[in-house]
Amino acid sequence: MSVVFTATNTEVVAEDIYPQSNEFPLGLYSIHEAEDMRMVGQFGWKIAQTYNFTPSFLKTVAEGQMLALASLPGEYEPIPEAEAADKIATLAKSDRVAWWEFPEERRYWEDGEMAIVTNYANWTRKYDPKKRPNYMYIPSHYDATSVQQYVPYLDIIPASVYTNYIRMPHAWVRWRMESTVKGIELAQAKIGPDYLNGEKTPVAILELFHESGDAIATTEGAYHDFWQSIVSGARGILIFSYWHERDHPYLKSVLQTYHKAAGEIVGPEQLGSAILYGTRLDDVSFEILAGPERTEEFYTYGMEEPLSFPSINLLTTIWNESTYVIAVNSANEPVSVSLTGLPNTSTEATVLFENKTVPLTDGVLNTKFQPLGVHIFKIADNSSSSKVLEGEKQAICAQFLH
């Protein structure tokens, strides 16, 4: 799959990244060299992670024009507060720190490990003058009640989404992401950028690795998982991992697929802003005209009964006087669909990144999806030009009044 858009690799500092500010979070695990960082930056990747973190990594990401997950040490219990205070205060001087990264997968039922989470959450607020967000990798088998345990202490709540590694159909992506969102709800927290007042940012960690005996990721599956994660609630995407692209020759094309999707997020259509800040609508619905109405059934952790979802999942949002519909087919067969409840302000919808339009009649749009297919529709408000002119008139009047 070719990459159809590349972003401008502009200078970025931590204050520009959501939830601190408005840049959609896109990150790569295990990227180590400044040259590689500059290369991937053209597609919109902004956050870099390494498992060999030292303070010198902040210099590397500065040279690579990216930001860093600043990793704090600890395994079975927290490091002493004085030591943590020194590390946090030293690292916090850099504008290259995007989020604080706690040691991975600390178990909430182990007192010492959970003390790492609770203490570090307090200490980063105490010793980082900029109070940047806290993040910790959570395993992919945790259900909503398990995720709930971490929500009070983390600002960025991840869902690790490895469909091939755990041998699940791609419909499982929706369960994984929605379970994370449900965990936030169970903790009585809200989703949003105001993390210093308790709002949370769910993100997805997508698969870019291969182990012998497992199915190899596909470009179609990767593109599906990227967008299904967002439709199901993700407000940021990280990839595990850039280094593991070398696991299998085919993963090069999978990485290119992720580059393509990242470029679409940060490109001139401002999809990232539409996802993060747009007004979300729930009144757009669909009817299956042909193809399976539901995905294949699957069992996931702790389930006694199989689970399936409707084949299609939608996210509809209004941004800059246009309506965007991100529509994903999680069935392994083609599906024909009628979308209803769309705006009637236009007679057509642009299918973004596909160089075509489709008719729109009285708020109804008919379309067909390939297996695991994705369409992103943009419906312009044709009355917006008059609103702009009216706004310009008001601005001119205001100038004369002053």
Secondary structure, DSSP 8 states (H G I E B T S, - for coil): -------------GGGBTTTSSB--EEESS---HHHHHHHHTTT--EE--TT--THHHHHHHHTT-EEEEE---SSS---HHHHHHHHHHHHT-TTEEEEE--TT--TTSHHHHHHHHHHHHHHHHH-TT---EE----TT--HHHHHTTTTT-SEEEEEE-TTTTT--TTHHHHHHHHHHHHHHHTT--BSS-GGGT-BEEEEEEE----TTS----HHHHHHHHHHHHHTT-S-EEEE-SGGGGGSTTHHHHHHHHHHHHHHHHSTT-HHHHHHHSEEES--EEEEEES-SB---B--TT-SS-B--BSEEEEEEEETTEEEEEEEE-SSS-EEEEEES--SS-SEEEETTTTEEEE-BTTBEEEEE-TT-EEEEEEE-TTHHHHHHHHHHHHHHHHHH-
